[in-house]
Amino acid sequence: MQVQGRYDARVFLTEQMTRTQGLRLKRLSEEAYQPAQYARDLSFSEAARRIQVLEAEIDLANSF
């Protein structure tokens, strides 16, 4: 986000995936054999969505 030609670092940091999310998403994507689900440049909300989807898929696979 730009504010009068300046970059607002707080907005950038709140929009970026957290380190914890990144580690969890990487582990889940490997566990689910879907490494393409992990990317370093995801937003916080996209990472949360992918984590939720992968957890659901893993839970479903484990229920059989």
N, C-alpha and C positions, 0 to 999 in steps of 0.2 A: 504494500500500500504506500502511496506517495502522499506526503503532506507538504504542499507548497514546494515541490521539487526535492524534498528530502525523503529519505527512506526511514520508515518507522520500524526499528529493530524489534520492538515489543510485539508488534503485529506479526512480523515474520516468525518470531519464536513461538508464538501461540498457535500459528497455523501449521508448523512443522511437526512431523511425527517425533515423539519423544524417543530417547535412547531405549527405554524399557519396552516401548511398543516395537521398536525396530528389532530388538533381540527376540521378543516373543513371536513376532511375525516371521522372522527368519527360521526359528525353530519349528513353528507350526507348518510353514510352507515346505520345509524339508520332510517333516513327519507325514504330511499329506501327499508327498511326491508331486508337489506343485511349486517348484522353485521360482517360476515366473511371477508368482503372487507377491514376492518380496522385491522391493525397490527402495533404494536409499532416499529418494526424493519425494516420498509420499507426504500428503498433508496428514494432520492429526486425525481428521474425520475419516479419510480414506483408509488409513491404517487401521483404525478402530473397526471399520466395516469389514475389511478383509480378515481381520483377526476373528471377528464374530462368525463369518462364513466358514472359515477354516475349522474353527472349533466345532461348529455344527456338523460339518462333514466328517470330522474325526470321530465325534460322538456317535454319529450314525454308523460309521464303519465298525466301531467297537461294539455296537449293539447286536451284531450278527454272531 
